């Protein structure tokens, strides 16, 4: 596994939009304010041509233009890290225009993004053996005040920490809107973990972290970009700790998606599962809820399945170094992830 060099003090941050750009409110204002804040911290900022674009369908620009931006920024040795400007809907269409061979052969650059950016944070490790961070998109850095997750993400990129701890409270209903683009997370709910094949006694699971947004992973599975089973075999001595979270999927979609990944051979050598809070939290349909949707597929592997973790579209979401070896410790309702860059 290749790990990019640490983000330096006064280092260079690039901002690209392989999914949505920051063309509309509240994302535009939040992004611009985030740039100001990061600039005051001493970082040099490099804004890609699509960062503020909104000309595409489900992405910032044409698939060709988005792919060209990815290729330029992820092979630029002057950049320390590249952060996505937003999630979106159709980043999968950009993949055919990304030169993964060139990225694999270039000096690695950190890429960080969330949601639809799973298309890169998952494929960089599995196709290029290059670690990436499933973490906040650029507009999040415009919130005032910052939630600790933002400092945690920068600390991971800069090598100032190798350990992330869950946050204890989460947001059921956000306050950020067009009139309030800088609103911080409205954390009002305590994190209460649901566990399968584990109890409240402290335990640990270790392996390579792999996963992301299940909506996206379900689309990638079985395509020419699917090397997940090969990755699991290549790192079988480490094993895999899978992490999943959902955006648009309902409970039956979640169940079908996990069945799909299982039958594509993804869960070989699994050591455990971390499941985030789905955006449709609390949904129940025809007797199926978010817990039975997951447990019905994953319980049989006999490894810990931890649900309602601080991951996903109901923030905060713990930043994850995808591809890294990690030790995941769970004690009652707290999760600690320690990354090992090997």
N, C-alpha and C positions, 0 to 999 in steps of 0.2 A: 504494500500500500504506500502510495506517495503522499506525503504531507507537505503542503506549501510552507514556505518560510513564514515566520510570525509577522503579523502586521506591526510595522515599526512605529515608534513615536514620530510624529510628523510624516507618517507614511502616506502613500497614495491610495485613495479609494475611488474605484470606478463604479458608475451607476448605469445599468442597462435595463431594457424592458423587453425581454423575450416573451413575456405574457403582457398583461395590461401595462400601459404607461400611466403617468400621473397627469392625465389630460383633464380630469374633472374634479370637482370638489366632493369631499374634503381632502382628497388625496394630493391634489396639486399644492394647496397651501401647506399641508403637513409635510410634504416632501421638501418644499422650499425652506420651511423653517428648520427641518432636520438638517439640511445642508448648512444653514447658518450655525447651528449648534455644533455639528461635527467640525466645521471650519474653526470655531473658537477653541476646540480641543486640539487644534494644531494639524489636523489632517489636510492634505492636499486633495482636492476634489476634481474628478474627471467625469463629466456628464456625457453619456452617450447620446447619439442623434435621436434615439427613440424614447428617451426618458420622459418627455412631456407629450409624446405623440398619442393620437387616438384615431388613427386612420384605418386600423385593421379591424378584422372581425374576430372578437374574442381575444385579440392580442393588440399590441400597440401599432403595428404597421403590417406590411405584407410578410408572409413567412420568409421570403427571400431576404428582405431587409433586416428582419429580426435575427435570422441565422447569421448574416454577415456581421452584425453587431456582436453576437456571441463569439464568433470566430476571432474577431479583432481583439476583444477585451480579454478573453481567456488565454490568449497567446502573447499578451503584451508584457514583457519583462519589467516594465517600469511601474506596473501596478502591484500593490501588495494584496489587495482584496477587491472583489467585485460583488456588489449588492444589487439584487433585483429591485425594480421600482414597484412591482405589484404582482399579485396573483392574477388569475383570469380564467379563461375557458378553453382555449384551443392551442396552447403551446405545443401540443403533440404535432401540429402541422409544421412547426418550425424545425423539427428534428431532422427531416430530410435535407435541410440546408445547413446543418452543423457538421463541421469537419472534425469528427471525433479522433481521427488519426493524427491530425495536426495538434490537437489539444493533448493527446497522449504523448506526443513526442516533444512538446514544449515544456519548459520549466513550469511546474504547477503554480497556479494562482488560486487563492481561496475564492470560492463562490458561495454566497449565502442567499437563500430565498425560501419562500414558504408557499404552501398550497400548490398551485399549478406549476410552480418551480420544482416540484418533485421530478418533473421531466429531466431536469439537470442534476439536482442533488442526489438522485438515485442512479442515474446513468453515468455520472462521472466516476463513482466508485466501481460500478459493475462493468463498465466498458473500458474505462481508462485507468483503473486502479489508482484513482486520485480522490482523496477525501474531500468532502464538501460539508457545508453546515446547513442543516434544515433549521432556519431561524428567521428572525424578523425581516420583513421587507423594509425598504428605505423610508416610506412615510411614517413608520412607527417611531422613528427617531425625532419626529416633530412633536410628540406628545409632551405636555408640560403639567406636572413634573414627569420625569422618566420613571417608568416601572423598573424594578431591579433586573428584569429580563434583558433590557437593552444593554446595561453595563455588563451583564453576564456574557452576552453574545460578543461584545467587543473584547472582553477579557479572554474568551476562547480563541478568537482570531489573533490576538496579540500574544498568546502564550503566557498570559499573566495568571491563568488558572487552568487546571485540568479537571476541576470538579464543579458540577452544577447540582444545586439542591432544589427540590420542589418548593412552591411558594406559599402553599397553605390556604390561599383564598383565590377565587376565580370570578369571572364576569359572566353573569347570566344575561344581562341586558346592557348593551353599550350606550354611551351618551354622545359619542362622536357623530357629528352630522355636518352638513354644509355650513351651518352657522357656527359650529363649534369644532373646528378641524383639529384643535390641539388638545382635546379632552383626553385625559389618561384613562387607563382601564378602570372600569367601575366594578372593583372586586368586592362582592358582597356575600359570596357563598363559600363555605368551608370545603376544602378538598377532602372527600371521603372515598377511599379506595374500595373497590370490589375485587375480590381475589378468588381465583379458581386454582386448585391444586396447591394452595398455600393458605396459611392462617396468619394471625397477627404476630406470631413469633418472628423476630428478625431473620431475614434470609438474604442470600446474595445469588445473583446469576451473572455469568460472565460470557462474553462472546463478541463478535463483530456486530456493531449497530447497523441495521439496514431497515429501510422502510420509508414512510412519508404519508402523503395523502392517498387514502385507499381509492378514491375516485379515479385518480391518475394511474395508480399502479394497476388497477383492474384493466385499464385500456392498454397499457404497455405489455401486459402478460400475454405471451404467445406470439408476439410480433417479432420482427427481425431485430428489435432492440432488446429483447428479453434474454439476458445472460444471468438471471438470478440464480437458477439451479447450478450453473457452472461456478458462480461466485461461492455459493454454499459448499460446493465440492472442493474448490480451491482452498478454502479456509476451513475445512472440516475439522482440523485440529483445534481451532478456536471455537467453532460453532457460531451460530447466529442468534442474536437477540433482535427480534423483529419489533418495530414500533409502527403503529397505524393510527390514523385519525381520519375522520370523515367530514366532508363538506355537504354535498347535496344528497348523499345516499340516504334512503330510508332504511328501516330495519331489514326488510327483505333484500334490498340491494346489498347491504352489508354482508348478509349471509351468503348471497350468491357470489359476491366478489371474493370472499374468503374461500369458498368452495372452488372457485376458478383458480386462484393462486395455488391452492393445495394440489389441484390436478395438473398444474403446470410444473410441479415438482419443487416449488419454492421452499417448502418447510423441512427439507432435509437438514439434518444436523442442527435442529433448532434447540436453543437453550432456554428460551423464554419469550414471552410476548408482553409488550407495553401497549395498552390501548388507550387513546385519548378520549376526551369527551366529544361526542358527535355534535355537530351544529344543531341537529334536531334532537336535542337532549330531552329525555323523558318520553319520547314517542313510543306508543304501543299500538300494534295493528294485528288483528287476528291471533291474539295470544302471544305474539313475538315482541320482545322489547330489545333494547340495545345490549343487554347482558346475555340473554339467551341466544340472540343472533350470533354473538361471538363465541360463547361457550359451546354451542352446539357443534361447531366445527373444530375448535382448538383444544377443547378439554382432553380429547383422546391422546394428545401428544404427551401427556403426563408431566409437562413442565409448567412453571408458574405462568398464569395469565392474569395480569394486573390491569384492571379497567378503571376508567375515570381518572387517569393520570393527568398531570399538568402538561397536556399536549393537545394541540388542535385549534379549531376556529372559535372556541370559547376560551379566550386568553385568561392568564398568560400561558405560553407554550415554551417549555424548556428547550433551549437550543441543543441540537444533537449533531455531533460530528459523525456523519454517515460514512461508514467504511472503517471507522476506528474500532480497535479493541476497547472494551469498556467493562467495568465492574459496576453492576447495578444493585444497590442495596435498598431493601424495602423494610421499613420498621413502622408498624401501624399505618398511619396515613402519610408518611414521609418517604420520598424517593431521593436517593443520592446517586448520581452517575459520575464515575471517575474514568476519564479517558486515558488510554495508553497509546501513544503514537508509535506503534510498531506494526 
